[in-house]
């Protein structure tokens, strides 16, 4: 979120990461981190509501997917190829040549105003924190953030699953992102911890 250090972002986590347990519970757990509730003022206390806070792209990259899904509300997925990642981070996840790190930003106020494969810059504002999505998946405005590693240049079509109007193609695309062999799920806390360690020029 705009203007926040990695250390400060750790203070906003309202729900942590938990991986799905077992093959039959492929969509269980919590696939990312939620940043929620309040933003701090300059004195370090509680400021205004987090709703509407600008969201920035973590890295340079390309739009790999965007749209609306009940699970994610308005979402955006940005791909960053291995050769554009800091070497230490590429090893940490790990991301090899021919692979990319895919970051998903969800529940944004508006549909992302981009197109597939559009270049993204590190620090670019990509949307604002919102509360879009099915009420089962969201109670308060928050940013849901996921990290996955997959083969480079994957572009996802519209995905939808928990909706009686969802097509077979949309369901397949949702499964493609959430539990196929194309993507390996990681705890986003790896990225935050790396950011805390390196944001002051250390390491």
N, C-alpha and C positions, 0 to 999 in steps of 0.2 A: 504494500500500500504506500501511496506517495508520501515521501518525506520521513519514512520510518526506517531505522536501522534494523538489521537482522536480530540483534539482541532485543530491541523493543518489540519486534513482532512476536517473539516467543512469549511475551507477556499478554498477548491477546488471544492465545489459543484456548478455545472453549471446548473443543473435542479433539482428542488425539487420534492417531492412526492405529487401526487394528486390522490385520490381514484376515481374509476369509479362511475358515477352518474346514478343510476337507473338500472333496470334489463336488459333493452334492450341495454344499452351501456356497456356491461360487459367487453369489452376490451379497454374502453376509459381511460382517465386520464393518469397518469404516475405512474406505480406501484412500483417505487423505487427511489433511488437517483443516479444521475450521477456525477462522479468525473472526471474533465477534464482539458484540455488545458496545463497548465504548472506546473512544479515542482519547489519548492523554493530552492535557494542555502543556504549555511550556514549563510549568512548574512540576510536571510529573504526576499531577493528580488527574482525576476523571474529568474529561471534557465533554464534548457533544456526542451524540449517538453516532455509531460507525456508519450508519446508512448514508450513502452518497460519497463516501471517501474514495478518492481516485485510486485505481489499481494500475500499477506499472508492470511492464514486462520484466521478468527477472534477467533474461538474456536476449541477445540478438537471435533471430530465427525466422521462421516462416509459419504462416497460418496452416495448420494441418486439419482443423475442423472448427466449425462454429454453427450455432443454431440454438434451438430450445428443446429441452427434454424434461419430463416431469421430475426426474431424479436431480437434474442439474440446474433447472431453470435456464436462463440465458448463459451459455457457456462459450468458451474459446479455448482451443488447444494450440499451443505454439511448439513447434519442433526446432530443436537446436542440434545440428550435427556434431559429432564427436570432435571434429577438428576446430570447432568454434567454442568449445568449452575449456575452462582452465584445466590443465593436465591433471592436477590433483583431484579435481572433481570427477573427471572422466574415469579415473581409476577407482574412485570411491564407490561409484554406483554399481558396476563399472559399465562404461560405454566404449565399445571398440570401434575401429574403423568400419565404415559402412553402416553404423548404427547412430541413433540420435536419442537425446533426452527429450521427452514429450511432457510438457507442463499444461495441466488443465486448470482453468479459472472458472468458477461456477457461481450461479445465483446473482449475476450482474443485473443492474437495473434495466439496461436496454440490450437489445440484440447487438452483437459486436458489428461495427460498421466496416468490415473488411471483406476480403474475398480469399478463397483458397490460394495458397502459395504466396500470398502477399508478404513482402519482407517486413519484419518487426525489428525495432531497435531496443537495445537494453535501456530501460528507464522510460520507454514510451508509454504514455497513458493509453490503456486499452479498454477502459470502462470504469464503472463505479460500483461499489459494494451495494447490493440490493437484497431482495427477498423473493426473487422469482423462483417458480417451481411449484410442484404439488405440495399442499400443506402438510402432507405426511412426512415430507423430507425437510421441511424448513419451518421453524417457528419464529425466529428473529432474523433480521438482516445479518448476513455474514458472508465472508469469502470462503468458499470451499476450494481447496488447492490439492491437486494430485500430481505425482511424479511417476512416470513410467519410462522404460527403455525399450526401443524397438528398432527394427530395420528402418533406415532412412527413407524419406520420400513417401511415407504412407499418408494418404489423404482419405479422411473418413466422410462418408455421406451423412445425411440426417440420421440421428439415432433416437429411438424411442422404445420404451419397453412396458412400463407400468401404465398403460393407457389402452382402453378398449378399442381406440381408433388406430393404434399402431399397426403399421404394415409389417409383413414378414421381412421385408428388406430393412426396415428401420430396427426391428428386433435383432436381426443378424448383425447389424452394424454396432448396436449397443453391446452385444456379446463379444464382438470383435475387439472392442476397446476394453471391456471389463474383465474378460476371462479367457481370451484366446492365447495361443502360443505366440502371436505376433508381438505382444507387449508383456514385459515383465514389470510387476508392480513393486515399488519401493516406498519406504517410509520417507515422506518429505522432510522429516526432522534432520535427516542426513544433510540436506541442502542448507537448512537454517544453521545447523552447528558449524558447517563449513563456512558459511557467511560470517558468523560471529567471529570465527578464528581469523578470517582474512580481511574483514571490512576496514580494519585500521592499518592495513598494509603489513600485517604480520604473516610470516610463513611463506 
